[in-house]
């Protein structure tokens, strides 16, 4: 009986080799094989995911109306027809905000000459960040895009948009953090107002892009990935 079992197993191995090994070799020759760490870019190469609600509906940016650095009203509808990146920050931030703003400047330098690209930077410290203060802050970065708006408004409205609309945390913080806390994330929005992102190695949307490194977990920022994905949306 043992000899028959060995013969049966050997037959299965032989059949597997005849059928599948040539296919595997062919895939390697074509460069179709990728390891897990490369799957994120492979999954998102041709399309970006829509962020969906618990009900499976595609998530759009909630309606908003704020005041920009030129004291003009700006709404989400002003960005329809444009691909844009959104952040929450504040001008007195002593930690991550300057880094985030500088990353936005990289995007502005790369895409700022395009009429269908924009940036939205919303303060979480409206008591300090008046339109005049935001104007002074914007001049530090010399925006190339006419669609880079630094926005302020009512604090409760801003916090509702951050925490409930985008689910990007904003709140009170320690004095060491400038008195406020927020995520170091960027949101990517398409021309129809839907939040989009690439997928992770498991095929799930990453939702938002890390603007800064997370040294605690050894995670790099995702600005280069964001640049690639902006190009994808601009070409749609």
N, C-alpha and C positions, 0 to 999 in steps of 0.2 A: 504493500500500500504506500510506503514511504517513497519508493521509486516512482510510482505513478504520480504522487504529489509533486515530486521534483520535476518530473517531465511536464506536468501541467503548468507549473510556475515558469519554467523555462520557455514554454510555448507563449505564455502571455507576455513575457519580457521581450521575446523575439518579435511578436506582433507589434508591441508598443514601439520598438526601435524602428521597424520598417515603416510604420505609419507616421509617427510624430517627430522623430529625430530630424528627418529632412526638412520638416516645416520649421522646427526651432532654428536650425542652421540657416534656413532661408531668411527668417525674421532677423537674426543677428546680422546677416549680410546687408539687409535693408536698413538696419539701425532702428528697428521697431522696438527693441527691448530696452527698458529703462528701469532704474532702481527706484526705491521708495522716495528718496530725497529729491528725485527729479520729477516725481509725479505731479506735484503742484503746478509746475509750469506746463507740463504735458496736458493736464486736464483742462487748463484755462487757455490753451494756445489759440483756439478758434472762437471761443464764446465765453462770456462772463455770466455768472449766475445772477438771478434776481433774488433779492432778499424777500422772504415770504413770512406772512403772519402765521399764528397758530392754526388759523383756518385755511392756510394754504394760498392766501391771496398775495399777490405781489405788493410790496410795500412802497408807497410813494412818500416823498418828503411832505410832511404836514404843511398846511398853509401857514405862512408867517408874513408879518409886515414889521420892519424895523427901520431905523434911521441910520444912514451911512455917514462917513467922514465928511461929506459935503452937505450934511443936514438934509439930504434928500430921502424920501421914502423908498424902500426897496422891499419887494415881495418875492416869494418863490416863483411867481409867474414871470418875473423879469428874467428868470434863468431858463424858461422853457425854450427849447431849441439850442441849448448850450450844454456841453459836458462840463461839470464843475466839481470842485473838491471843497468840502466844508470842514471847519474846525471850530472848537470852542477854546477860548484863551482869555487872558487879561493882560493889560499893558504893564502892570507892576509885578508880574510873575517873575520870581528870581530863579526859577528852576527850569522847567521844561518848555515854557512858552517861547523864549527866544530861539530855541532849537527848532520848535515846530514852525515858527514864522520863517526861519531861514530855509527850512525844507519847502515851504510854500513858495519862497522866492525862487528856489531851483525850478519848481514847476512853472512859475511865471516867466522865468527866463527862457524856458524851453517852448512853452505853448502860448505865451502872452500876446503874440502877434496874431493869433487866430480869433476871429470874431465869434466863433462858436465854442469858445473855452472861457471859463471863469473860475473865480475863487471866492468863497464866503468865509470870513473870519468874524465870529460872533463873540463879543465880550461877555464874561460871566460876572463882571464887576461894573455894572452900568453907573453906579453912584460916582465912581471915579472916571470911568471911560466915557466922557461926553463926546459929541461929534468933534469938537475942537481937539480934545486929547487924542482921539483916534486919527485925526488928520495929521497931527504931529508924528504919531507913531507910524502911519502909513508912509510918510516921507522918508523914514529911515530905510525903507525897502525899495523905494523908487519903482512902484509897480509899472510894468510894461502894459499889462492888460487893462483895458477900460472897464473890465468886468470883475476886478478884484475889489470887493466891498468889505470894509470894516464896519460892523453893525453894532448898534446899541439899542436898548429899549427898556421896557419894564422888566425888573428882575424876575418876578414870578412867571412872566411869559417866557423869558429866556430859559429859565430852569425847567419849565414844563416841556419846552421843545427839546432840550438836551436829554432830560431823564425819561420822559414818556414818549416823545416823538421819535427821537433817535436811539434812546436807551444808551446814551454816552454820558457817563456819570459827571455831574457837576454839583458842588456843594461847598459848604464852609470848611475851612481847613485851619491848620496851625499858622502861627505867625511866621514860622520858618519857611512855610510854603507861600507866603504872601497873603495869607488869610483865606485862601480859596483852594479847592481841590478839583481836578478834572482829569479826564482820560487823555492820554497822549495818542489819540487816534484821529485818522482822517476818514471821512465818508466820501465815497465816489458816487455821483449821481449822473444818470444819462440824460439825453436830450428831451425825454418825455417826463422827467421828474422821478424816475424810479431809482432806488438805491441798488447799486450793482457791486459785485466783487468777483475775484477769481475764486477758485476752489482749493481746498487743502489736499494733502496726499490721499485722503480718504474719499474725495469727491464732494465734501461739504463746503458751502460758502464760508469764507473767512469773515465775511460781513464788513469789517473795517480794516484799515491798513495802519500798521504801527509806524508812527512818525519818528519815534525814538527807539533806541535799543532797550531791551529789557535784560539788564546784566544779571539780575537775580536768577533768571531762567535760561540765560545764554541765548536770547533771541535777538537777532539783528533787526534793524528797521526795514521797512518794506517799500521804501521810496522808489527803488529801481523797478520793482514789480508794479507799483502804482503808475509810473511813467509808461510802462508797456501797456497797461490796461486803459489808460487815457487814450493812447493811440488807437486801440481797438475800438473804443466807443466813438471817437471822432470819425472813424472810417465807416461806421454803420450807416 
